[in-house]
Amino acid sequence: MEDPVREIPGVIRSLTTTPPDVQQRTLETYFTPDASFTHPFCRTGSNANSRYLIGMIYRWYKIMSPRIDLSVDSVAYDEQKLRLYVGVSQVFRLWVVPFYAAPVSLVTVLDLRQDKPSGRYRIAAQNDLYQTDEFVKFILPGGVGVLLVVVWQFVATAVSAVCALIFSEPMSWAEERFKISAWTA
């Protein structure tokens, strides 16, 4: 890529919505041979053949969900760290489960590597970040998983608030009395 911010939406669409030959060419063009891939359900690590594994993951993704509706909602670029943050929305449909659709949102973090002679950027690492209530849609359809996660999150919030009320005064007293600070090394 010469202009990662401008080009990345097309790269993502080519990886997720095109036939296998286009998907493979996209992977070979835009990923380094040792690129890594991290997702809540799979991980490649970085090695001499990791791009091949990434290709297999994308291929399986298309086999499971041949028709994917996807949009790139936002792109932010940290030029110093060579890192793209890409907001993506997609509707994932399993062909084996009629009428199943999982609309999910995620942030994909892409670490880039610049090729010195050409000046082009390639993807050296992809990290797909889903909120828990988003990725659970893949495994517990019908809103059941989302409901369980949301209930768990509210319970955890209530427990946090109660524990903070109970322990705040004694912990503050101990920190001040004994000059304890958990924030310094």
OpenMM code with the backbone's topology and positions (N, CA, C; nanometers):
from openmm import Vec3, app, unit

residues = "MET GLU ASP PRO VAL ARG GLU ILE PRO GLY VAL ILE ARG SER LEU THR THR THR PRO PRO ASP VAL GLN GLN ARG THR LEU GLU THR TYR PHE THR PRO ASP ALA SER PHE THR HIS PRO PHE CYS ARG THR GLY SER ASN ALA ASN SER ARG TYR LEU ILE GLY MET ILE TYR ARG TRP TYR LYS ILE MET SER PRO ARG ILE ASP LEU SER VAL ASP SER VAL ALA TYR ASP GLU GLN LYS LEU ARG LEU TYR VAL GLY VAL SER GLN VAL PHE ARG LEU TRP VAL VAL PRO PHE TYR ALA ALA PRO VAL SER LEU VAL THR VAL LEU ASP LEU ARG GLN ASP LYS PRO SER GLY ARG TYR ARG ILE ALA ALA GLN ASN ASP LEU TYR GLN THR ASP GLU PHE VAL LYS PHE ILE LEU PRO GLY GLY VAL GLY VAL LEU LEU VAL VAL VAL TRP GLN PHE VAL ALA THR ALA VAL SER ALA VAL CYS ALA LEU ILE PHE SER GLU PRO MET SER TRP ALA GLU GLU ARG PHE LYS ILE SER ALA TRP THR ALA".split()
positions = [
    Vec3(0.0852, -0.1177, 0.0000),
    Vec3(0.0000, 0.0000, 0.0000),
    Vec3(0.0891, 0.1232, 0.0000),
    Vec3(0.0511, 0.2185, -0.0777),
    Vec3(0.1213, 0.3459, -0.0753),
    Vec3(0.0549, 0.4422, 0.0221),
    Vec3(-0.0784, 0.4339, 0.0309),
    Vec3(-0.1573, 0.5188, 0.1200),
    Vec3(-0.2485, 0.4282, 0.2032),
    Vec3(-0.1991, 0.3782, 0.3178),
    Vec3(-0.2748, 0.2786, 0.3952),
    Vec3(-0.4157, 0.3227, 0.4338),
    Vec3(-0.4340, 0.4468, 0.4730),
    Vec3(-0.5668, 0.4925, 0.5167),
    Vec3(-0.6659, 0.4844, 0.4014),
    Vec3(-0.6241, 0.5243, 0.2848),
    Vec3(-0.7128, 0.5240, 0.1691),
    Vec3(-0.7355, 0.3820, 0.1145),
    Vec3(-0.6322, 0.2994, 0.1176),
    Vec3(-0.6388, 0.1688, 0.0526),
    Vec3(-0.6959, 0.0572, 0.1395),
    Vec3(-0.6874, 0.0687, 0.2721),
    Vec3(-0.7229, -0.0455, 0.3578),
    Vec3(-0.8692, -0.0888, 0.3462),
    Vec3(-0.9678, 0.0011, 0.3261),
    Vec3(-1.1045, -0.0499, 0.3098),
    Vec3(-1.1167, -0.1483, 0.1925),
    Vec3(-1.0514, -0.1196, 0.0805),
    Vec3(-1.0553, -0.2108, -0.0336),
    Vec3(-0.9842, -0.3415, -0.0059),
    Vec3(-0.8738, -0.3347, 0.0667),
    Vec3(-0.8008, -0.4560, 0.1023),
    Vec3(-0.8902, -0.5458, 0.1891),
    Vec3(-0.9564, -0.4884, 0.2875),
    Vec3(-1.0426, -0.5666, 0.3766),
    Vec3(-1.1587, -0.6274, 0.2984),
    Vec3(-1.2204, -0.5504, 0.2108),
    Vec3(-1.3306, -0.6045, 0.1295),
    Vec3(-1.2812, -0.7189, 0.0406),
    Vec3(-1.1615, -0.7054, -0.0159),
    Vec3(-1.1069, -0.8124, -0.1011),
    Vec3(-1.0801, -0.9400, -0.0215),
    Vec3(-1.0391, -0.9253, 0.1030),
    Vec3(-1.0122, -1.0429, 0.1861),
    Vec3(-1.1397, -1.1139, 0.2292),
    Vec3(-1.2490, -1.0403, 0.2403),
    Vec3(-1.3691, -1.0975, 0.3010),
    Vec3(-1.4860, -1.1213, 0.2058),
    Vec3(-1.4851, -1.0577, 0.0890),
    Vec3(-1.6055, -1.0657, 0.0046),
    Vec3(-1.5786, -1.1102, -0.1387),
    Vec3(-1.4565, -1.1498, -0.1715),
    Vec3(-1.4247, -1.1840, -0.3104),
    Vec3(-1.4021, -1.3342, -0.3284),
    Vec3(-1.3987, -1.3812, -0.4534),
    Vec3(-1.3703, -1.5227, -0.4799),
    Vec3(-1.2308, -1.5618, -0.4303),
    Vec3(-1.2063, -1.6923, -0.4146),
    Vec3(-1.0796, -1.7404, -0.3578),
    Vec3(-0.9541, -1.6908, -0.4280),
    Vec3(-0.9545, -1.6802, -0.5610),
    Vec3(-0.8320, -1.6377, -0.6302),
    Vec3(-0.7995, -1.4922, -0.6000),
    Vec3(-0.9011, -1.4067, -0.5917),
    Vec3(-0.8787, -1.2657, -0.5584),
    Vec3(-0.8359, -1.2538, -0.4129),
    Vec3(-0.8997, -1.3304, -0.3274),
    Vec3(-0.8655, -1.3319, -0.1846),
    Vec3(-0.7181, -1.3702, -0.1666),
    Vec3(-0.6728, -1.4719, -0.2374),
    Vec3(-0.5343, -1.5188, -0.2265),
    Vec3(-0.4362, -1.4139, -0.2786),
    Vec3(-0.4662, -1.3521, -0.3921),
    Vec3(-0.3790, -1.2470, -0.4466),
    Vec3(-0.3691, -1.1291, -0.3506),
    Vec3(-0.4825, -1.0948, -0.2889),
    Vec3(-0.4848, -0.9846, -0.1921),
    Vec3(-0.3940, -1.0165, -0.0745),
    Vec3(-0.4047, -1.1368, -0.0236),
    Vec3(-0.3225, -1.1795, 0.0894),
    Vec3(-0.1736, -1.1732, 0.0527),
    Vec3(-0.1371, -1.2233, -0.0631),
    Vec3(0.0031, -1.2249, -0.1049),
    Vec3(0.0563, -1.0840, -0.1326),
    Vec3(-0.0319, -0.9957, -0.1777),
    Vec3(0.0101, -0.8591, -0.2092),
    Vec3(0.0259, -0.7738, -0.0842),
    Vec3(-0.0644, -0.7889, 0.0117),
    Vec3(-0.0714, -0.6932, 0.1222),
    Vec3(-0.0223, -0.7455, 0.2570),
    Vec3(0.0046, -0.8745, 0.2708),
    Vec3(0.0551, -0.9298, 0.3968),
    Vec3(0.2002, -0.9734, 0.3788),
    Vec3(0.2802, -0.9541, 0.4816),
    Vec3(0.4170, -1.0057, 0.4784),
    Vec3(0.4112, -1.1581, 0.4911),
    Vec3(0.5119, -1.2306, 0.4408),
    Vec3(0.5104, -1.3776, 0.4515),
    Vec3(0.5017, -1.4269, 0.5961),
    Vec3(0.5569, -1.3507, 0.6900),
    Vec3(0.5587, -1.3916, 0.8309),
    Vec3(0.4531, -1.3186, 0.9143),
    Vec3(0.3501, -1.2671, 0.8485),
    Vec3(0.2459, -1.1930, 0.9200),
    Vec3(0.1777, -1.2822, 1.0231),
    Vec3(0.1287, -1.2194, 1.1287),
    Vec3(0.0545, -1.2929, 1.2314),
    Vec3(-0.0917, -1.2497, 1.2280),
    Vec3(-0.1773, -1.3365, 1.2820),
    Vec3(-0.3211, -1.3123, 1.2848),
    Vec3(-0.3723, -1.3544, 1.4215),
    Vec3(-0.4443, -1.2641, 1.4881),
    Vec3(-0.5000, -1.2943, 1.6197),
    Vec3(-0.6475, -1.2570, 1.6190),
    Vec3(-0.7292, -1.3499, 1.6661),
    Vec3(-0.8751, -1.3372, 1.6671),
    Vec3(-0.9226, -1.4089, 1.7927),
    Vec3(-1.0408, -1.3772, 1.8453),
    Vec3(-1.0853, -1.4482, 1.9662),
    Vec3(-1.0889, -1.6008, 1.9522),
    Vec3(-1.1023, -1.6519, 1.8284),
    Vec3(-1.1139, -1.7959, 1.8090),
    Vec3(-0.9932, -1.8629, 1.7449),
    Vec3(-0.8970, -1.7866, 1.6946),
    Vec3(-0.7803, -1.8497, 1.6331),
    Vec3(-0.6602, -1.7555, 1.6342),
    Vec3(-0.5416, -1.8143, 1.6161),
    Vec3(-0.4167, -1.7382, 1.6222),
    Vec3(-0.3116, -1.8136, 1.5402),
    Vec3(-0.2308, -1.7384, 1.4672),
    Vec3(-0.1264, -1.8037, 1.3877),
    Vec3(0.0126, -1.7895, 1.4468),
    Vec3(0.0383, -1.6835, 1.5193),
    Vec3(0.1760, -1.6516, 1.5534),
    Vec3(0.2444, -1.6004, 1.4281),
    Vec3(0.3719, -1.5713, 1.4387),
    Vec3(0.4476, -1.5215, 1.3245),
    Vec3(0.5588, -1.6201, 1.2943),
    Vec3(0.5568, -1.6754, 1.1731),
    Vec3(0.6619, -1.7676, 1.1309),
    Vec3(0.6705, -1.7656, 0.9788),
    Vec3(0.7590, -1.8431, 0.9247),
    Vec3(0.7826, -1.8412, 0.7801),
    Vec3(0.6579, -1.8768, 0.6988),
    Vec3(0.5656, -1.9543, 0.7567),
    Vec3(0.4462, -1.9974, 0.6842),
    Vec3(0.3167, -1.9389, 0.7393),
    Vec3(0.3255, -1.8379, 0.8224),
    Vec3(0.2032, -1.7882, 0.8860),
    Vec3(0.1072, -1.7220, 0.7867),
    Vec3(0.1570, -1.6613, 0.6806),
    Vec3(0.0664, -1.6026, 0.5813),
    Vec3(-0.0199, -1.7121, 0.5181),
    Vec3(0.0383, -1.8292, 0.4971),
    Vec3(-0.0382, -1.9423, 0.4450),
    Vec3(-0.1539, -1.9764, 0.5395),
    Vec3(-0.1252, -1.9794, 0.6699),
    Vec3(-0.2307, -2.0083, 0.7679),
    Vec3(-0.3380, -1.9001, 0.7688),
    Vec3(-0.2969, -1.7756, 0.7541),
    Vec3(-0.3942, -1.6659, 0.7472),
    Vec3(-0.4852, -1.6868, 0.6260),
    Vec3(-0.4273, -1.7291, 0.5149),
    Vec3(-0.5074, -1.7581, 0.3957),
    Vec3(-0.6088, -1.8675, 0.4208),
    Vec3(-0.5689, -1.9698, 0.4947),
    Vec3(-0.6612, -2.0788, 0.5267),
    Vec3(-0.7738, -2.0298, 0.6184),
    Vec3(-0.7407, -1.9418, 0.7110),
    Vec3(-0.8430, -1.8857, 0.7998),
    Vec3(-0.9426, -1.8043, 0.7180),
    Vec3(-0.8950, -1.7161, 0.6314),
    Vec3(-0.9855, -1.6371, 0.5479),
    Vec3(-1.0672, -1.7264, 0.4539),
    Vec3(-1.0065, -1.8317, 0.4022),
    Vec3(-1.0791, -1.9240, 0.3144),
    Vec3(-1.1910, -1.9928, 0.3921),
    Vec3(-1.1625, -2.0418, 0.5131),
    Vec3(-1.2636, -2.1081, 0.5941),
    Vec3(-1.3756, -2.0104, 0.6314),
    Vec3(-1.3388, -1.8878, 0.6594),
    Vec3(-1.4348, -1.7807, 0.6892),
    Vec3(-1.5349, -1.7668, 0.5748),
    Vec3(-1.4842, -1.7678, 0.4500),
    Vec3(-1.5718, -1.7559, 0.3331),
    Vec3(-1.6536, -1.8823, 0.3105),
    Vec3(-1.5996, -1.9987, 0.3441),
    Vec3(-1.6761, -2.1223, 0.3305),
    Vec3(-1.7916, -2.1223, 0.4297),
    Vec3(-1.7641, -2.0821, 0.5540),
    Vec3(-1.8701, -2.0784, 0.6560),
    Vec3(-1.9765, -1.9755, 0.6230),
    Vec3(-1.9338, -1.8610, 0.5722),
    Vec3(-2.0256, -1.7507, 0.5451),
    Vec3(-1.9957, -1.6952, 0.4056),
    Vec3(-2.0510, -1.7605, 0.3012),
    Vec3(-2.0184, -1.7199, 0.1644),
    Vec3(-2.0625, -1.5770, 0.1287),
    Vec3(-2.1673, -1.5299, 0.1926),
    Vec3(-2.2139, -1.3939, 0.1642),
    Vec3(-2.2017, -1.3095, 0.2903),
    Vec3(-2.1096, -1.2160, 0.2861),
    Vec3(-2.0841, -1.1314, 0.4024),
    Vec3(-2.1123, -0.9862, 0.3645),
    Vec3(-2.1933, -0.9207, 0.4453),
    Vec3(-2.2125, -0.7773, 0.4305),
    Vec3(-2.1132, -0.7112, 0.5236),
    Vec3(-2.0281, -0.6253, 0.4696),
    Vec3(-1.9211, -0.5669, 0.5491),
    Vec3(-1.9044, -0.4208, 0.5127),
    Vec3(-1.8807, -0.3395, 0.6147),
    Vec3(-1.8466, -0.1999, 0.5881),
    Vec3(-1.7333, -0.1578, 0.6805),
    Vec3(-1.6444, -0.0768, 0.6247),
    Vec3(-1.5372, -0.0167, 0.7031),
    Vec3(-1.5911, 0.1180, 0.7483),
    Vec3(-1.6102, 0.1316, 0.8789),
    Vec3(-1.6745, 0.2506, 0.9344),
    Vec3(-1.5761, 0.3627, 0.9661),
    Vec3(-1.4521, 0.3264, 0.9996),
    Vec3(-1.3535, 0.4288, 1.0335),
    Vec3(-1.2136, 0.3710, 1.0203),
    Vec3(-1.1187, 0.4609, 0.9947),
    Vec3(-0.9773, 0.4234, 0.9871),
    Vec3(-0.8968, 0.5330, 1.0558),
    Vec3(-0.8119, 0.4926, 1.1497),
    Vec3(-0.7197, 0.5866, 1.2141),
    Vec3(-0.5791, 0.5302, 1.1971),
    Vec3(-0.4843, 0.6195, 1.1753),
    Vec3(-0.3474, 0.5770, 1.1470),
    Vec3(-0.2504, 0.6429, 1.2434),
    Vec3(-0.1745, 0.5603, 1.3147),
    Vec3(-0.0654, 0.6084, 1.3993),
    Vec3(0.0616, 0.5930, 1.3161),
    Vec3(0.1027, 0.7016, 1.2539),
    Vec3(0.2139, 0.6977, 1.1595),
    Vec3(0.3464, 0.6613, 1.2267),
    Vec3(0.3661, 0.7063, 1.3511),
    Vec3(0.4910, 0.6745, 1.4210),
    Vec3(0.5035, 0.5256, 1.4491),
    Vec3(0.3935, 0.4625, 1.4890),
    Vec3(0.3963, 0.3200, 1.5217),
    Vec3(0.3628, 0.2311, 1.4023),
    Vec3(0.3322, 0.2923, 1.2877),
    Vec3(0.2913, 0.2187, 1.1681),
    Vec3(0.1751, 0.1252, 1.2000),
    Vec3(0.0693, 0.1822, 1.2588),
    Vec3(-0.0440, 0.1025, 1.3047),
    Vec3(-0.1751, 0.1651, 1.2568),
    Vec3(-0.2591, 0.0805, 1.1981),
    Vec3(-0.3936, 0.1210, 1.1577),
    Vec3(-0.4952, 0.0645, 1.2558),
    Vec3(-0.5952, 0.1465, 1.2896),
    Vec3(-0.7088, 0.1025, 1.3699),
    Vec3(-0.8304, 0.1141, 1.2792),
    Vec3(-0.8944, 0.0018, 1.2512),
    Vec3(-1.0022, -0.0004, 1.1535),
    Vec3(-1.1308, -0.0477, 1.2214),
    Vec3(-1.2328, 0.0391, 1.2206),
    Vec3(-1.3639, 0.0019, 1.2723),
    Vec3(-1.4427, -0.0672, 1.1618),
    Vec3(-1.4895, -0.1885, 1.1890),
    Vec3(-1.5583, -0.2699, 1.0881),
    Vec3(-1.6927, -0.3168, 1.1430),
    Vec3(-1.7940, -0.3140, 1.0568),
    Vec3(-1.9244, -0.3750, 1.0875),
    Vec3(-1.9487, -0.4817, 0.9823),
    Vec3(-1.9988, -0.5958, 1.0271),
    Vec3(-2.0266, -0.7027, 0.9311),
    Vec3(-2.1473, -0.7833, 0.9758),
    Vec3(-2.2079, -0.8494, 0.8802),
    Vec3(-2.3141, -0.9452, 0.9098),
    Vec3(-2.2623, -1.0805, 0.8639),
    Vec3(-2.2424, -1.1683, 0.9605),
    Vec3(-2.1881, -1.3020, 0.9366),
    Vec3(-2.3048, -1.3999, 0.9335),
    Vec3(-2.3145, -1.4784, 0.8254),
    Vec3(-2.4229, -1.5755, 0.8108),
    Vec3(-2.3628, -1.7141, 0.7900),
    Vec3(-2.4044, -1.8108, 0.8685),
    Vec3(-2.3614, -1.9489, 0.8486),
    Vec3(-2.4534, -2.0135, 0.7465),
    Vec3(-2.3972, -2.0671, 0.6389),
    Vec3(-2.4810, -2.1258, 0.5345),
    Vec3(-2.5534, -2.2516, 0.5827),
    Vec3(-2.5001, -2.3183, 0.6852),
    Vec3(-2.5633, -2.4414, 0.7347),
    Vec3(-2.6793, -2.4135, 0.8297),
    Vec3(-2.6952, -2.2892, 0.8726),
    Vec3(-2.8037, -2.2532, 0.9643),
    Vec3(-2.8913, -2.1478, 0.8951),
    Vec3(-3.0012, -2.1918, 0.8349),
    Vec3(-3.0873, -2.0964, 0.7641),
    Vec3(-3.1371, -1.9856, 0.8573),
    Vec3(-3.1479, -1.8683, 0.8033),
    Vec3(-3.2006, -1.7499, 0.8722),
    Vec3(-3.1112, -1.7005, 0.9859),
    Vec3(-2.9932, -1.7592, 1.0010),
    Vec3(-2.9006, -1.7128, 1.1043),
    Vec3(-2.8196, -1.5960, 1.0497),
    Vec3(-2.8120, -1.4903, 1.1272),
    Vec3(-2.7280, -1.3757, 1.0914),
    Vec3(-2.6734, -1.3160, 1.2202),
    Vec3(-2.5447, -1.2882, 1.2198),
    Vec3(-2.4799, -1.2281, 1.3365),
    Vec3(-2.4223, -1.0929, 1.2958),
    Vec3(-2.4964, -0.9839, 1.3225),
    Vec3(-2.4384, -0.8523, 1.2960),
    Vec3(-2.3403, -0.8177, 1.4081),
    Vec3(-2.2155, -0.7980, 1.3722),
    Vec3(-2.1126, -0.7701, 1.4724),
    Vec3(-2.0277, -0.6504, 1.4311),
    Vec3(-1.9704, -0.5863, 1.5308),
    Vec3(-1.8763, -0.4773, 1.5092),
    Vec3(-1.7460, -0.5132, 1.5786),
    Vec3(-1.6359, -0.4672, 1.5222),
    Vec3(-1.5059, -0.4945, 1.5809),
    Vec3(-1.4093, -0.3839, 1.5415),
    Vec3(-1.2975, -0.3814, 1.6095),
    Vec3(-1.1853, -0.2957, 1.5717),
    Vec3(-1.0715, -0.3896, 1.5338),
    Vec3(-1.0211, -0.3712, 1.4140),
    Vec3(-0.9067, -0.4490, 1.3677),
    Vec3(-0.7833, -0.3601, 1.3775),
    Vec3(-0.6816, -0.4088, 1.4472),
    Vec3(-0.5554, -0.3367, 1.4601),
    Vec3(-0.4561, -0.4025, 1.3647),
    Vec3(-0.4027, -0.3223, 1.2746),
    Vec3(-0.3088, -0.3724, 1.1747),
    Vec3(-0.1726, -0.3066, 1.1949),
    Vec3(-0.0725, -0.3878, 1.2242),
    Vec3(0.0641, -0.3385, 1.2330),
    Vec3(0.1255, -0.3501, 1.0943),
    Vec3(0.1838, -0.2407, 1.0471),
    Vec3(0.2392, -0.2358, 0.9129),
    Vec3(0.3912, -0.2431, 0.9156),
    Vec3(0.4462, -0.2854, 0.8045),
    Vec3(0.5907, -0.2860, 0.7863),
    Vec3(0.6172, -0.2198, 0.6512),
    Vec3(0.7106, -0.1271, 0.6495),
    Vec3(0.7397, -0.0572, 0.5250),
    Vec3(0.8571, -0.1233, 0.4531),
    Vec3(0.8359, -0.1524, 0.3265),
    Vec3(0.9417, -0.2052, 0.2417),
    Vec3(1.0295, -0.0880, 0.2008),
    Vec3(1.1568, -0.0915, 0.2378),
    Vec3(1.2459, 0.0234, 0.2146),
    Vec3(1.2623, 0.0581, 0.0660),
    Vec3(1.2938, -0.0402, -0.0212),
    Vec3(1.3157, -0.0008, -0.1612),
    Vec3(1.1922, 0.0621, -0.2272),
    Vec3(1.0736, 0.0020, -0.2069),
    Vec3(0.9535, 0.0513, -0.2757),
    Vec3(0.8790, 0.1583, -0.1968),
    Vec3(0.8987, 0.1598, -0.0642),
    Vec3(0.8246, 0.2530, 0.0204),
    Vec3(0.6833, 0.2077, 0.0499),
    Vec3(0.6418, 0.0931, -0.0012),
    Vec3(0.5055, 0.0419, 0.0210),
    Vec3(0.4941, -0.0234, 0.1581),
    Vec3(0.3716, -0.0210, 0.2081),
    Vec3(0.3427, -0.0803, 0.3382),
    Vec3(0.2717, -0.2139, 0.3191),
    Vec3(0.3067, -0.3089, 0.4064),
    Vec3(0.2396, -0.4389, 0.4076),
    Vec3(0.1977, -0.4697, 0.5507),
    Vec3(0.0980, -0.5538, 0.5637),
    Vec3(0.0455, -0.5912, 0.6946),
    Vec3(0.1357, -0.6979, 0.7557),
    Vec3(0.1902, -0.6674, 0.8741),
    Vec3(0.2770, -0.7612, 0.9457),
    Vec3(0.2022, -0.8327, 1.0576),
    Vec3(0.0910, -0.7727, 1.1035),
    Vec3(0.0108, -0.8358, 1.2090),
    Vec3(-0.1321, -0.7839, 1.2013),
    Vec3(-0.2266, -0.8745, 1.2201),
    Vec3(-0.3686, -0.8386, 1.2280),
    Vec3(-0.4218, -0.8899, 1.3600),
    Vec3(-0.4879, -0.8001, 1.4340),
    Vec3(-0.5454, -0.8352, 1.5629),
    Vec3(-0.6908, -0.7884, 1.5629),
    Vec3(-0.7845, -0.8826, 1.5590),
    Vec3(-0.9269, -0.8507, 1.5576),
    Vec3(-0.9782, -0.8433, 1.7010),
    Vec3(-1.0267, -0.7261, 1.7392),
    Vec3(-1.0731, -0.7020, 1.8759),
    Vec3(-1.2252, -0.6894, 1.8777),
    Vec3(-1.2896, -0.7843, 1.9420),
    Vec3(-1.4344, -0.7852, 1.9573),
    Vec3(-1.4690, -0.7627, 2.1038),
    Vec3(-1.5725, -0.6853, 2.1316),
    Vec3(-1.6279, -0.6813, 2.2658),
    Vec3(-1.6903, -0.8180, 2.2923),
    Vec3(-1.6963, -0.8595, 2.4166),
    Vec3(-1.7481, -0.9915, 2.4505),
    Vec3(-1.8889, -1.0126, 2.3974),
    Vec3(-1.9747, -0.9108, 2.4094),
    Vec3(-2.1118, -0.9275, 2.3619),
    Vec3(-2.1204, -0.9328, 2.2096),
    Vec3(-2.0132, -0.8992, 2.1399),
    Vec3(-2.0103, -0.9112, 1.9942),
    Vec3(-1.9659, -1.0505, 1.9513),
    Vec3(-1.8531, -1.1007, 2.0043),
    Vec3(-1.8053, -1.2295, 1.9542),
    Vec3(-1.8904, -1.3464, 2.0029),
    Vec3(-1.9657, -1.3277, 2.1125),
    Vec3(-2.0527, -1.4351, 2.1592),
    Vec3(-2.1673, -1.4601, 2.0600),
    Vec3(-2.1947, -1.3628, 1.9747),
    Vec3(-2.2985, -1.3804, 1.8719),
    Vec3(-2.2625, -1.4930, 1.7752),
    Vec3(-2.1336, -1.5200, 1.7600),
    Vec3(-2.0916, -1.6277, 1.6704),
    Vec3(-2.1263, -1.7657, 1.7259),
    Vec3(-2.1296, -1.7789, 1.8574),
    Vec3(-2.1456, -1.9119, 1.9158),
    Vec3(-2.2799, -1.9348, 1.9841),
    Vec3(-2.3485, -1.8291, 2.0258),
    Vec3(-2.4806, -1.8420, 2.0873),
    Vec3(-2.5787, -1.7489, 2.0155),
    Vec3(-2.6401, -1.7986, 1.9074),
    Vec3(-2.7284, -1.7117, 1.8289),
    Vec3(-2.8598, -1.6811, 1.9001),
    Vec3(-2.9343, -1.5920, 1.8395),
    Vec3(-3.0678, -1.5610, 1.8897),
    Vec3(-3.0694, -1.4647, 2.0066),
    Vec3(-2.9605, -1.4001, 2.0343),
    Vec3(-2.9574, -1.3030, 2.1430),
    Vec3(-2.9332, -1.3630, 2.2800),
    Vec3(-2.9292, -1.4950, 2.2904),
    Vec3(-2.9093, -1.5610, 2.4202),
    Vec3(-2.7725, -1.5257, 2.4781),
    Vec3(-2.6694, -1.5383, 2.3952),
    Vec3(-2.5333, -1.5081, 2.4410),
    Vec3(-2.5175, -1.3631, 2.4811),
    Vec3(-2.5755, -1.2731, 2.4014),
    Vec3(-2.5664, -1.1299, 2.4326),
    Vec3(-2.6347, -1.1024, 2.5654),
    Vec3(-2.7514, -1.1611, 2.5862),
    Vec3(-2.8239, -1.1420, 2.7124),
    Vec3(-2.7398, -1.1907, 2.8307),
    Vec3(-2.6794, -1.3082, 2.8173),
    Vec3(-2.5961, -1.3609, 2.9260),
    Vec3(-2.4778, -1.2688, 2.9553),
    Vec3(-2.4134, -1.2187, 2.8509),
    Vec3(-2.2981, -1.1296, 2.8694),
    Vec3(-2.3415, -0.9992, 2.9347),
    Vec3(-2.4502, -0.9408, 2.8877),
    Vec3(-2.4969, -0.8130, 2.9431),
    Vec3(-2.5361, -0.8297, 3.0902),
    Vec3(-2.6058, -0.9376, 3.1230),
    Vec3(-2.6416, -0.9627, 3.2629),
    Vec3(-2.5142, -0.9773, 3.3465),
    Vec3(-2.4173, -1.0566, 3.2960),
    Vec3(-2.2903, -1.0739, 3.3666),
    Vec3(-2.2206, -0.9394, 3.3877),
    Vec3(-2.2195, -0.8544, 3.2858),
    Vec3(-2.1537, -0.7245, 3.2973),
    Vec3(-2.2203, -0.6366, 3.4030),
    Vec3(-2.3545, -0.6367, 3.4082),
    Vec3(-2.4238, -0.5580, 3.5102),
    Vec3(-2.3991, -0.6143, 3.6509),
    Vec3(-2.3967, -0.7472, 3.6638),
    Vec3(-2.3669, -0.8085, 3.7938),
    Vec3(-2.2248, -0.7716, 3.8374),
    Vec3(-2.1292, -0.7800, 3.7443),
    Vec3(-1.9903, -0.7450, 3.7778),
    Vec3(-1.9788, -0.5979, 3.8171),
    Vec3(-2.0565, -0.5119, 3.7526),
    Vec3(-2.0569, -0.3702, 3.7889),
    Vec3(-2.1115, -0.3509, 3.9299),
    Vec3(-2.2198, -0.4189, 3.9626),
    Vec3(-2.2783, -0.4083, 4.0966),
    Vec3(-2.1809, -0.4594, 4.2023),
    Vec3(-2.1170, -0.5718, 4.1767),
    Vec3(-2.0198, -0.6273, 4.2714),
    Vec3(-1.9029, -0.5291, 4.2889),
    Vec3(-1.8567, -0.4690, 4.1804),
    Vec3(-1.7478, -0.3706, 4.1887),
    Vec3(-1.7876, -0.2519, 4.2756),
    Vec3(-1.9081, -0.2027, 4.2548),
    Vec3(-1.9550, -0.0870, 4.3318),
    Vec3(-1.9667, -0.1209, 4.4801),
    Vec3(-2.0228, -0.2371, 4.5124),
    Vec3(-2.0378, -0.2777, 4.6526),
    Vec3(-1.9011, -0.2961, 4.7174),
    Vec3(-1.8100, -0.3640, 4.6481),
    Vec3(-1.6759, -0.3859, 4.7039),
    Vec3(-1.6014, -0.2538, 4.7218),
    Vec3(-1.6184, -0.1616, 4.6282),
    Vec3(-1.5539, -0.0311, 4.6425),
    Vec3(-1.6070, 0.0411, 4.7653),
    Vec3(-1.7380, 0.0336, 4.7877),
    Vec3(-1.7961, 0.0978, 4.9056),
    Vec3(-1.7451, 0.0344, 5.0348),
    Vec3(-1.7354, -0.0971, 5.0364),
    Vec3(-1.6921, -0.1688, 5.1568),
    Vec3(-1.5437, -0.1452, 5.1863),
    Vec3(-1.4600, -0.1517, 5.0846),
    Vec3(-1.3154, -0.1501, 5.1054),
    Vec3(-1.2490, -0.0141, 5.0853),
    Vec3(-1.3201, 0.0843, 5.0376),
    Vec3(-1.2602, 0.2136, 5.0068),
    Vec3(-1.1994, 0.2800, 5.1301),
    Vec3(-1.2759, 0.2916, 5.2358),
    Vec3(-1.2263, 0.3586, 5.3570),
    Vec3(-1.1075, 0.2862, 5.4200),
    Vec3(-1.1168, 0.1541, 5.4439),
    Vec3(-1.0008, 0.0877, 5.5054),
    Vec3(-0.8754, 0.0903, 5.4164),
    Vec3(-0.8923, 0.0774, 5.2872),
    Vec3(-0.7759, 0.0792, 5.1978),
    Vec3(-0.7140, 0.2191, 5.1924),
    Vec3(-0.7982, 0.3220, 5.1861),
    Vec3(-0.7470, 0.4595, 5.1854),
    Vec3(-0.6716, 0.4888, 5.3146),
    Vec3(-0.7294, 0.4456, 5.4267),
    Vec3(-0.6640, 0.4664, 5.5556),
    Vec3(-0.5275, 0.3985, 5.5576),
    Vec3(-0.5204, 0.2712, 5.5118),
    Vec3(-0.3946, 0.1964, 5.5134),
    Vec3(-0.2909, 0.2602, 5.4198),
    Vec3(-0.3348, 0.3023, 5.3035),
    Vec3(-0.2416, 0.3644, 5.2086),
    Vec3(-0.1825, 0.4926, 5.2664),
    Vec3(-0.2671, 0.5737, 5.3305),
    Vec3(-0.2185, 0.6998, 5.3874),
    Vec3(-0.1334, 0.6757, 5.5114),
    Vec3(-0.1754, 0.5852, 5.5973),
    Vec3(-0.1047, 0.5590, 5.7230),
    Vec3(0.0314, 0.4976, 5.6994),
    Vec3(0.0382, 0.4023, 5.6083),
    Vec3(0.1624, 0.3293, 5.5860),
    Vec3(0.2345, 0.3701, 5.4579),
    Vec3(0.1885, 0.4767, 5.3964),
    Vec3(0.2478, 0.5275, 5.2714),
    Vec3(0.2593, 0.4181, 5.1669),
    Vec3(0.1534, 0.3401, 5.1542),
    Vec3(0.1485, 0.2317, 5.0554),
    Vec3(0.0963, 0.2900, 4.9242),
    Vec3(0.1624, 0.2556, 4.8192),
    Vec3(0.1124, 0.2970, 4.6876),
    Vec3(0.1262, 0.1799, 4.5932),
    Vec3(0.0127, 0.1317, 4.5456),
    Vec3(0.0130, 0.0204, 4.4500),
    Vec3(0.0480, 0.0686, 4.3101),
    Vec3(0.0594, 0.1988, 4.2920),
    Vec3(0.0795, 0.2544, 4.1587),
    Vec3(0.2260, 0.2797, 4.1267),
    Vec3(0.3155, 0.2586, 4.2218),
    Vec3(0.4569, 0.2777, 4.1922),
    Vec3(0.5280, 0.1434, 4.1978),
    Vec3(0.6326, 0.1328, 4.1227),
    Vec3(0.7062, 0.0049, 4.1165),
    Vec3(0.8074, -0.0018, 4.2291),
] * unit.nanometer
topology = app.Topology()
chain = topology.addChain("A")
for resn in residues:
    res = topology.addResidue(resn, chain)
    for name in ("N", "CA", "C"):
        topology.addAtom(name, app.Element.getBySymbol(name[0]), res)
